[in-house]
C-alpha cells in the first residue's frame, strides 16, 4: 500500500458531523473545536447599536393563544361575525385613497432604457414615484441622513443619491437583516455621500447609537420600498420612539443654529442658487420625515404592531388582529389571472435567487390555507378582495393614529398603478411643525 493510499484510507475513516452552529454544513469531528472558532455562523460581538428587542413592543401584550385555527377551518357563522366586526370597525374610514403617482428626472434615462424587462420597468416606476413623493414632501435635500429599512440591494438609496447630485453632507444608512447579493452600495464614490450598511434586524436597532448619527446629528428621513408587515411597525417604532424620543431628551442642538455656525457665507449662497436651501428644515427635528411603501400585511405581528391602542379603542383585540391580518391576503393573493402568473413566475424565481430580501410586488403571498379559493363559498372573489383591502386599511389606520399621537402628520396614498404592483400604498409622515408639501401639478 502506498503512502497516498494510507492517507486516503485514514481520510475516509474520519467522521464528519453536522456543524452545531449551522447544520447546513458538516465538519470533521476531530477538528470541531478549531472550526467553531472560525465558522461564519459563529455568534459575533454585538455592535453598540444592537439593543435586544428595543423596538419590539411590550412582551406581556402578546395575547394571541398558541393554537388558532386557520380561517379555512372557521364556520360560516364565525367568518360572518369576523366580517361584521371588520365592517363596523371600518365605518367612517376613507376607503378611496388619493392617487399620488409621481416620477423624478433622476430615473428618466433608466425608465426609457429599451433593455428593461417588465420586472425591471415595474421596479423603476415604483422607485421613481417614491423619489417624486420624497421630493414633494421637501425631504430631498442636503444635510440629512436617509435610513433605508429593508434595503435589500440598496436601489432606493441609490436613486436618492443620484437625485441629490453634489448636495453636501448626505448620508445613507442601509438596514438589512440578511446578507444580500448584487448590492449597489459600492457604486457610490461621491465625496459628499457616505454609505453605511448595517446587517441587523430592525427589532434590535438603536439609531442613536450609530456613530454616524451621534456625531453628525443630522435629521433622519426613514424610507423603504415594500417593507414587509412587521418590519414597518418595527421601523416606525425605531424612528419615532427609540430615536426621536432619545434625541429630544438629550436636547440636541437645533440644525438651523448649527448650519449658521458651521457654514460659510459662500456655501449658503451656493445652496440658495441651487434651490437646495429651501429643503433645509427651519426647525430641527430628529426625524424629518417618513416615506415607506407598505407590503405584506399578512406578515404583521400583534406584539410589534404600533396600532394596538387604536384596535382596543374599537373593541378589538389580538385574536381579531390575527384574523384580519390573515384576511388581508385576500386583497392580493389568488386574484391575478393565470396567464400573468405564468409569465412572471420564471422572472420572480430569478429575482428571488438574486436577492433574497426585497421586491414583494404582489404581496409576497405564501398563505395557502387562507387563500380565497379554499374559503366558504358565500362570498364572491370580488367581495373577498374588498374585505382584504378593508383589513389592510384598518391595520394601516392604526399606524396613522400612532404617528399622529407621536406628533406627526401622516397620510396614505396610492403611489403606483395596481398593474405595476398590487402593493401600491405609500405611507408618508412629516413632523407637525413642518410646512405642508407644495401641490404638484
N, C-alpha and C positions, 0 to 999 in steps of 0.2 A: 504494500500500500504506500502510495506516495505521500509526501508531506501535505500536498494540496488536498489529497483525498481525506486524510485525517482531519484537516481543518474544516472541510466541508461537512464531514460527519458530525463533528463537535457543534458546528453552527446549527445543523438541523436538529440536534438533540436539545438545544436551548429552548426554553419555554417562553412563548410570547403571551402576554396578558393584556387586558384592556387597561388603558390609562385611567386611573381613578379620577383624574381631573376632567377628562373628556373621553367618554367611551367610544367616540368615533374613530379613534386610532389606537394602535397597540404598541407595546414596548417590551423589550426583553426583560424578563423578571429579575435577572441578576443586575440590571442596570437601572432599575426603577428609581432608586434614590437619586442618582445622577440626573435622570430625565426630569424628575419633578422640579429640580432647581432651574431648569431652562425651558420647560414646557410652555408653549404660547398660551395655554389655558390656565396657567397658574394665576392666583389672585395677586394683583399688582397693588402697590401702595396707592391709597386713595388720595386724589388731589384735594387741596383746601376747599375747593368749591363743591365737593361732594359732601352733602349732609343727608344722612339716611332719612328718606321719607319726608323731607322738608316741605314738599308741595303736594303731599298725598291726601290731605284731609284727615279728619279725626277717625281713628281706627274703631272707636266704640260706636260709630254710626253705621257700621256695616250690618244692616238689619235684614238682609235677604237670607231666607232659610237655605240650608245646604242643598236640599232637594226641591227643585221646582220643575213641574212637568213642562215639556215643550208646548208651544202654542197649538201644534197639530194634535195634541192629546187633550186639549180643553174641550169641554162640551160646548154645544152651540149656545146654550144659555150663558155659560161662563164668558165666552167670547163676546156675546152681545152686551153683557154687563161691562166688560172692559171698554168696548167701543162707546157705550153710553157715557162712561166716566171720561173718556178722552174728549168726546164732543162737548160735554158740559165744561170741562176744564179749559177748552179752547174757545169758548164763547167770547166774542169781542176781539179776538186776535185778527189782525190783518193777514189773510191767507195769500194775498197777492203782493209780492214784494216788488220794489222798484227795479226796473232794468237799468243797470249801470255798466253796460258793456262798453269798454273803452279800449284804447290801444296806446302805443307810445312809439315815437320815431326811432328809439334805440333798437327796436326789433324790426324795422321796416325791411332791411335787406334780408334778414333771416326769414321773415314771413313770406317774402317773394322769391325765395330760393327754389328753383324748379326741381332740385334734388330731394326736396322734402317728401316723405311718405305721409299717409293720412295721420298716423300716430304722431309723428314729429310736428306736423302742422297744427294738430289739436293742442299739443302742449305749448307751442309757441303762442297761439292765440290766447290761451289762458294766462301765460306769463305776461304777455303784452297788456292784457286787461288789468291784471293785478298791479302792474307797474303804473298804468294810467291812473288807477284809483289811488295809489300811493302818492302820485304827484298831485292829483286833485285835492287830496287832503292836506297839501302843503307839507308833506313829510319827506319829500325828495330834495334834500339839501345838504350842505356841508356841516361839519362839526356834530356828528351823531354816530351812534353805533347801531347797526342793523343786526338783530339777532334772529336768524332763520331757524325756526324749530322744525324738526323732522326734515333736515336739509337734504338728505339723500346725496345726489351728485353736486348740489350747491348751485343749481342753474338759476334759481330766482335771485340769489345774491349776485350771481354773475351779471345778470341783466341790470340790476340796480347799479352795480359798479360801472357798467358801460354807460348807463344813462347819466351818471354823475360826472363822467369825464375826469376833469382835473380838480374837482372840488376838494378843498383841504380837510384834513383830519376826518376821513370817513373810515370807519372800522366795521368789520364784519365778524360776527361770531356764529359759526355754523354748528348746530347741535344735532347730533345723530347718535342713537344708541348702538347701532351695529356698524361693522366695518363695511365700507361702501367702495365698490369698484368704479372706475371711469369717472373719478371726481374731476371737476373743472377748476378747483381751487388753484392749482399750480399755474394756470394761465394768467394769473394776475400779478403783474410785476410793477405796477404804478407806485411811485414814491409816496403818493398821498393816501393810498389804501392799505389797510392791514387786514389780512385774513387769518382767522384762528379757528381751527376745527376742534370741537370737544366731543369725544366719544363717551356719552353719558346718557342715562335715562333722565328725561325731564323731571321725573318724580324726585330725584335727588340733587337737582341743580340749584345752587345758590349763586345767583348772578353777582351779588355784591362782593363775593369772594374771588371773583376773577380779576387778576392783577390789572388787565387792560382797562376794565371798568372802574375799579377802585382808584387807579392812578389818573386816568383822563377825565373821569366824572362827566362823560358825555351823555346826553339824553338818549334813551333807548327806543328804537322802533321795532316792535315784535312783528315778524312776518312769517308766513307759512303757506305752502301750496299743498292742499289736500292733507291736512293734519288729522290723522285718524282719531275718531271718537274720544277716547280717554286722553289722548295726548293734547287735545285742545284745552280740556279742563286743567290739566297739569300746567300747560303753558300760561294760561290766564292767571292761575294762582301764583306761578313763578314770577310773573311780571308785576301784578298789582298788589300782591300781598308780600311775598318774600322780598322782592327787590324795592319796589316803590316805598313800602312802609319803612323799611330799614334806612333808606336814604333820607326820608323825611325826619326820622328820629335823630339822625346824625346832623341834621340841619346843614345839608350840603350847600356850598356857595352857589348862588344863582348863576346860570350860564351867561345871562346878559352882562352881569358885572365882570365875569371872568373874560368875556370877549373884549370888553373895553380895556381891561388890564393887560391882556397879552397879545392884542392885535395892533399892528401899526396902522397909522392912518392910510398908508398906501394899500395895505391889504383890504381894509374896509372899502376903499374906493373901488378897488378891482372887483370885489364881490358885488358891489352895488351895480357896477356896469354890466356884470354878467347876469344880473337879475337873481342872484342867489341869496342876497342879504334878506329878502322878504321871507325866505324859508328858514331863517334862524328865529326860533321862538323867542318872543319878548319876555315871557315869564318862564323860568326854568321849571321843568318837571322831570322826574326820574324816567318816566315813560311818556314819550312824546306822542305815541300812537300805536295802534294795533291793526294789522291787516292780515286776516287769516282766511284762506279758502277752506271751508269745512268739508268733512268727509266721514263716512263710516259711522253713523250714529249707533248702529247695532253693536259697535265695539266700545260703547261708553261703559262706565262703571259707577255704581251708586256711591261708593266710598269717595271717589275722586271728583264726582260731579259737583260743579260750583253752584248749581241751582237748586240744591236740596231745600233751602228755605222757601223758595218760590213754590216748589211742589207741595210742601207741607201746608203752606197757606191756602192751597187749593184743595186740601183734604186728601192729598195723595202721598203715598209712601214708597218704600224701597221696592216692594213687590210690583206695584203699579209701574214704577220706573223700569223695572226689569222687562215687563211685558211690552211696554211702549217702545223701548229701545229695540226689542226683537221685531216688533211690528214695523218699525221704521224701515226695515229692509224691503218691505213691500213696495216702497217708492222706486227702488232701482233694480231689484232682483226679479228675474223671470219676465221682465217687461219688454226686453229687446226682441226684435224679430230674429228668427233662427239664422237667416242669411247674414245678418250683421254680426252675430256671434261667430259664425263660421269664418267670415272674412277677417275678423280681428283676432281669432284665437291664437294663430301662429305668431302674430306680431306681439301679442301680450306675453306669450311664453318667452320670446326673446327678450322683451323688456324686463320680465321678472328675473331672468338669468343674469342680465347685465346689471341690474340694480334692484337689490332686494329690499328697498325701503320706501320708495316714493311712487307716485303716479297711480293713485287709486281712482282712476277716472270714472269707472262705472260702479263705484261703491265698494270695490274690493270684496264683493259678497262671497262668503263661504258658508252660508247657512243653508242647510238642506231640509231639516225637519220643519222649518217655519216658512218655506218658500210658498208663494201664492198657490201653486198647483196642489199642494198637499193639505190645504185647509178645507174646512167645511164649505159646501157649495152655495150657501145662502148669500154670499157676496160675489159680485162680478169682479173681474180683473180690474176694471176701471175704479170700482169702489174701493178695492184693496189698495190700489195705487194712491188714491186720495187720502185714505187713512194713514198710509205710510208717510206721506208728506205732512199730514197733521201731527204725527208723532215727532217728526224731525223739527217741525216748527215749535212745538211745545217745549222740547228739550232745548232748542236754541233760545226760546224766550226766557228760560231760566238763566241762561248765560247773560242775556241782555239785562235782566233785573240785577244780577250780581254785579255787572260792570257799572250800572247806574248807582248802586249802593257804594261802590268804591270811588265815586267821583268822576266817572267817565260818561261821555255821550255816545252810546253805541248804536249801530244800525246794521240791518241785514239787507242785502240786495243781491239780485242776480248779476253775476259778473261775466257770464258766458252763456251761450245758447245751449239748451239741453242736448242738441245734436252734436255739440262739441264735447260736453261732459254732462252726465246725469247728475253729478255732484257739482252744482253750479251756483252755490250760495256763498257769498263773501261776508264775513263778519269784520266790521271796522269799528274803531273806537278812538275818540280823542278826549283828552282831559277837558273837564267842563270849562276851564278858563280859556281854552284855545278858541281862536276865531273859526267860524264855520267855513268850510271849503267853498271856493267860488263855483258857481254852477257852470258846468261845461255846456257848450253849445251842442 
